Amino acid sequence: MDTTVRRLRDALAGPLPGLAAQLRMAPEPRIGWDPLTFPEGARDGAALVLVYPHEDTIHVALTVRGAQLRNHTGQVSLPGGRVDPGETFEQAALREAQEEIGVDPASVEVLGRLTPLHIPVSGFLLHPIVGFTGMRPAFQRAEWEVARIIEAPVSALSDPATIKHEMRSRTFRGEATEVNVPYFDIDGEKVWGATAMVLAEFCAILGA
């Protein structure tokens, strides 16, 4: 565990894999979305990639978004949300993790930031923050916001057999297009979209 934390801290302090790693888990074709452009007016959001030990291996905490939420209902997400005025990205990510899954911010060591990612559906510019806690948190789910908590082993995220694809139909400007959507198959859930792209970069800095 100490070795992994050192590796993460060192990797996050240097040049990041960035967009090239994120795009490994991006749907193709990327309809109506330019990953190289952050549009004006995008709202800042922050999410926590929380690394912790459990059952003799390291895990990352994910959530299934509740039915009451406005965007991305039922999808797998990282704990996170908007950045409030006066907050840093780190403070926002820790606050959201406390509100959504009951993680004490004081127990988390912030290791660094991953590459920001624009999410067109919600209009957020997401800033992923990597944090570490030395003990498995006593998770407490915010029932109206989180349908369930997924404890994803990093070894599973790093296993190529976990990555699968499916074709989905998307309509853009009146035309239907078939889109190839990659996802992580974790604990019976499909982890795709922005969450999968963030996790792809996270795995890349671990050398997976």
WOPE-V446883 format. One record per run of one state. SS is the DSSP state (2 for helix, 1 for strand, 0 for the rest). FROM is the first residue (numbers start at 0). LEN is the number of residues. If there is no record, write none. Layout:
ss: (SS SS)
from: (FROM FROM)
len: (LEN LEN)
This chain:
ss: (0 2 0 2 0 1 0 1 0 1 0 1 0 1 0 2 0 2 0 1 0 1 0 1 0 1 2 0 2 1 0 1 0 1 0 2 0)
from: (0 1 13 18 25 27 28 42 54 56 65 75 77 78 82 88 101 104 107 108 113 116 119 123 133 145 153 157 159 162 172 174 186 188 191 192 205)
len: (1 12 5 7 2 1 14 12 2 9 10 2 1 4 6 13 3 3 1 5 3 3 4 10 12 8 4 2 3 10 2 12 2 3 1 13 3)
